[in-house]
C-alpha cells in the first residue's frame, strides 16, 4: 500500500486496464491533513499517477466498480445509499 505525506492507501484499489496499457483506479484513501477517508478516481500510466482527470466510458466505469466493490473500496453504508438512489 502506498503511504505519502498527503495520504495513505487503505486497501486494494479497483482497477481496469485500458487498451493503451494505462490503468483507471478507484482507491480508498486516508487524507492525513484533513483526517478523513476519501475515494479517488485516478489514471495511471507506466506505474505513475497522471495528474489529469480519469476519462472513462460508462462501460469502463462499470468495470471499475465491478472490481472495486468486492475489494472493499466502498463502505456498506455507501453501497446501501447508492442502491437507494438507483
NORWOQUI-V786727 format. One record per run of one state. SS is the DSSP state (a for helix, b for strand, c for the rest). FROM is the first residue (numbers start at 1). TO is the last residue. If there is no record, write none. Layout:
BEGIN
{{SS,FROM,TO} {SS,FROM,TO}}
END
This chain:
BEGIN
{{c,1,2} {b,3,3} {c,4,6} {b,7,9} {c,10,13} {b,14,17} {c,18,22} {b,23,31} {c,32,35} {b,36,45} {c,46,47} {b,48,50} {c,51,57} {a,58,70} {c,71,75} {a,76,85} {c,86,86}}
END
